[in-house]
């Protein structure tokens, strides 16, 4: 299992656990107890509009979009920095590609491999 698959699975499970806490529906009451709900004992429900849950999920979605945009910006910046380093070495695109493949075959991580894009 890859790191990304494991992270995605953990995030999926965490979201399912958190979702049950955020979206609170009406509790099921058997017919013989249905009249007990009128006394206000079971008023902790967001149904039917789920405004609180929808607001929380919208905020989390906005945070996710900001994280993705930040991550993209960081990666573009890193790739431009690497391109400047390669230009400073005076290598052609083919030579840089070949060196990147050689370092990749030697199991050099993408952080240490300047030629990784």
ROZADREN-361317 format. One record per residue (C-alpha): residue number from 0; chain; residue in one letter; x, y, z. Coordinates in steps of 0.2 Angstrom, whole numbers, plus 5000, padded with zeros to 4 digits. Each point is the difference from the previous one (the first is absolute). Layout:
N
R num cadena residuo    u    v    w
R NUM      A       a    X    Y    Z
...
//
This chain:
117
R num cadena residuo    u    v    w
R   0      A       x 5000 5000 5000
R   1      A       x 5007 5017 4995
R   2      A       x 5001 5015 5012
R   3      A       x 4987 5009 4990
R   4      A       x 4988 4986 5000
R   5      A       x 5002 4998 5019
R   6      A       x 4998 5019 5003
R   7      A       x 4984 5001 4989
R   8      A       x 4993 4985 5009
R   9      A       x 5003 5008 5017
R  10      A       x 4993 5016 4994
R  11      A       x 4985 4991 4994
R  12      A       x 4997 4991 5017
R  13      A       x 5003 5016 5009
R  14      A       x 4987 5010 4990
R  15      A       x 4987 4986 5003
R  16      A       x 5003 5001 5019
R  17      A       x 4999 5019 5000
R  18      A       x 4985 5000 4988
R  19      A       x 4989 4991 5013
R  20      A       x 5005 5014 5013
R  21      A       x 4997 5014 4988
R  22      A       x 4983 4995 4992
R  23      A       x 4988 4996 5014
R  24      A       x 4984 4993 4995
R  25      A       x 4984 4996 5009
R  26      A       x 5002 4985 5011
R  27      A       x 4988 4985 4997
R  28      A       x 4987 4998 5012
R  29      A       x 4989 4985 5000
R  30      A       x 4981 5004 4998
R  31      A       x 4996 4996 5018
R  32      A       x 5013 5014 5005
R  33      A       x 4996 5013 4987
R  34      A       x 4990 5011 5011
R  35      A       x 5015 5002 5012
R  36      A       x 5009 5010 4987
R  37      A       x 4987 5014 5002
R  38      A       x 5007 5004 5017
R  39      A       x 5016 5007 4993
R  40      A       x 5011 4985 5006
R  41      A       x 5007 4997 4982
R  42      A       x 5002 5017 4993
R  43      A       x 5019 4998 4996
R  44      A       x 4997 4998 4981
R  45      A       x 5004 5010 4985
R  46      A       x 4987 4992 4989
R  47      A       x 4993 5004 4987
R  48      A       x 5011 5014 4994
R  49      A       x 5017 4995 5008
R  50      A       x 5006 5018 5000
R  51      A       x 5014 4997 5013
R  52      A       x 5006 4985 4991
R  53      A       x 5000 5008 4983
R  54      A       x 5009 5015 5007
R  55      A       x 5014 4989 5007
R  56      A       x 5002 4990 4985
R  57      A       x 5001 5016 4989
R  58      A       x 5013 5007 5011
R  59      A       x 5010 4984 4999
R  60      A       x 4998 5000 4981
R  61      A       x 5007 5018 4999
R  62      A       x 5015 4995 5011
R  63      A       x 5003 4985 4989
R  64      A       x 5000 5011 4984
R  65      A       x 5012 5012 5009
R  66      A       x 5012 4985 5004
R  67      A       x 4999 4994 4982
R  68      A       x 5004 5017 4993
R  69      A       x 5015 5002 5013
R  70      A       x 5006 4983 4995
R  71      A       x 5000 5004 4982
R  72      A       x 5008 5016 5002
R  73      A       x 5014 4992 5010
R  74      A       x 5003 4987 4987
R  75      A       x 5001 5013 4986
R  76      A       x 5012 5010 5010
R  77      A       x 5011 4984 5003
R  78      A       x 5000 4995 4982
R  79      A       x 5005 5017 4994
R  80      A       x 5014 5000 5013
R  81      A       x 5006 4983 4994
R  82      A       x 4999 5007 4982
R  83      A       x 5011 5014 5005
R  84      A       x 5013 4988 5008
R  85      A       x 5000 4989 4984
R  86      A       x 5003 5016 4989
R  87      A       x 5014 5005 5011
R  88      A       x 5008 4983 4997
R  89      A       x 5000 5003 4981
R  90      A       x 4991 4983 4996
R  91      A       x 4989 4997 4986
R  92      A       x 4982 4994 5003
R  93      A       x 5005 4983 4994
R  94      A       x 5015 4999 5011
R  95      A       x 4990 5006 5015
R  96      A       x 4987 4987 4996
R  97      A       x 5013 4986 4999
R  98      A       x 5008 5005 5017
R  99      A       x 4982 5000 5008
R 100      A       x 4997 4983 4994
R 101      A       x 5017 4994 5006
R 102      A       x 4997 5007 5017
R 103      A       x 4982 4993 5000
R 104      A       x 5007 4983 4997
R 105      A       x 5012 5002 5014
R 106      A       x 4985 5003 5012
R 107      A       x 5004 5018 5003
R 108      A       x 4985 5009 5007
R 109      A       x 4991 5014 4991
R 110      A       x 5006 5013 5013
R 111      A       x 5018 4995 4997
R 112      A       x 4999 4998 4981
R 113      A       x 5002 5017 4992
R 114      A       x 4994 4993 4983
R 115      A       x 4984 4993 5007
R 116      A       x 4984 5009 4993
//
